[in-house]
Amino acid sequence: MTNFLSREFPMTEKNFQSIAKIAYEVTGIVLGNHKKDLVYSRISRRIRSLELTNFNDYINLIQDQNNQEFTSFVNSITTNLTSFFRESHHFDFLKSTAFPELKKKGKSPLIWSAGCSTGEEPYSIAMTLDQFYPGGDFGGAKILATDLDSNVLNTGRRGVYEGSKIETLDKKLKRIYFRFNNDDVAVTENLKENIQFNRLNLLGPWPMKKKFDIIFCRNVIIYFNKETQKELFNRYSKMLNQHGYLIIGHSENIHGFQDQFESIGRTIYRKK
């Protein structure tokens, strides 16, 4: 068992529960006991950066959500793990089914990447659009990319990544959609033009006026409890056009919402 009291900044059970409570109330993220190592690692980094001496002082600081540190706190506890074309069958589905359906209806796809992290997902969507709608206009499609973490959004807006991020991509994709600069790669400007990166707390108001044809919310739901998941699925249903698609992560499921969605295989759901 890890002894958090003998580390550089002692973290008591009360400290952990206080942090977990604040995180849940603001973001809906559930920090169970198995997350103690993650919490200690990320918060101790903030304590060190601010030249504080203990967890109590840090917790007092983030009680005020208007405090500048509060944003850094939220960024610290948000887990961001992603890659280009992660779960590639989802992008195959866009090309084989979703985009042809929308094109047949004469509709320009409106797509939301909810929990977009550092941007690999919306850029993968953009590349898939460009392959389906050649000519550079993406068929008039628009992509909204949102996340709670302001730091990862800045990375997404810049579109600059370590070269290792695209090592496994097809050579043709690398040549068309990336520009190389020493050890880094940058996505091409035409990919950026059709993506809007905005900060959004999924538990707060959703200011979007139009409904979406496709919503990606992958590996996000797992961080919420069942009650919050139910609320989010209901809200996603309301934000989708009829027969729109909700795409979730491989470790997630939508059991209990068969009255709103029907499964069409491999964590892809269609609104009834």
C-alpha positions, 0 to 999 in steps of 0.5 A, a space after each residue: 500500500 502506498 504511504 502518501 504521508 511519507 512523501 514530499 508533501 503528505 496527503 491524508 485521506 481527508 486531503 484526497 477526499 476533498 480534492 475528489 469532492 471538488 473535482 466531482 462537483 465541478 467536472 463530474 469526474 469520479 476520482 476513486 481510490 485507485 486514482 490516488 497515485 495519479 492525484 498525488 503526482 499531478 497535485 504535488 506538481 502544482 504545489 511545488 510550482 506554486 511554492 506551497 508546502 502542503 496539500 491543505 494550502 492547495 485545497 484552500 486555494 482551489 476552493 475559490 473557482 475564480 482563482 487562477 489556479 482553479 483552471 490549472 487544477 482542472 487541467 491537472 486532473 483531466 486525463 488526456 490519452 489519444 492518438 490519430 485514428 484511434 479505434 480506426 473502425 469508427 473512421 471506416 464507418 464514417 467513410 462507408 456509411 455516415 458520409 454517404 448517407 448525408 451526401 445522399 440527403 444533400 447535407 453537409 456533415 456537422 460533427 462534434 468531437 466532445 472531449 477532444 483532448 489534444 486534437 488528434 480525434 477532430 483532425 482524424 475526422 477532418 482527414 477522413 472528410 477530405 478523403 471522402 469529399 476531395 477538393 479541400 472543402 470537406 463537403 461544407 462540413 464543420 467540426 466542433 472540438 471541445 474539452 474541459 482542459 484549456 492546455 490540450 485545447 491550445 495544443 489542438 489549435 496549434 496542431 503541432 505534435 511530436 513526430 512519434 505521434 504519426 509513426 504508424 500512419 499511412 505514408 500517403 496520409 503523412 505526405 498530404 496532411 503533415 508538414 515536418 519540422 525537425 522532430 515535430 510535425 504540424 497538420 496542414 492549414 486546410 485541416 485547421 480551417 474547418 475545426 473550431 476548438 472551444 472550452 466546454 464543461 460537459 456538465 455545464 450549459 451547452 451553447 450550441 444552436 444547431 443539432 449535430 449529425 455525428 457526435 464523438 464522445 469516446 473514452 469520456 463517459 467512463 470517468 462519470 458515475 451512472 447518474 451523470 452518464 444517464 444525463 449526458 446520454 439524454 443530452 446527446 440524444 437531444 443534440 443529435 438530428 434524427 438518425 444521427 450517430 453517437 460514437 463512444 469508446 471501446 470500453 464504454 456502453 450505452 445499456 439502458 438507453 435502447 429507447 433512444 438509440 439503437 446499436 449498429 455495432 462496435 460502439 456506434 449508435 444511431 438515434 431512433 
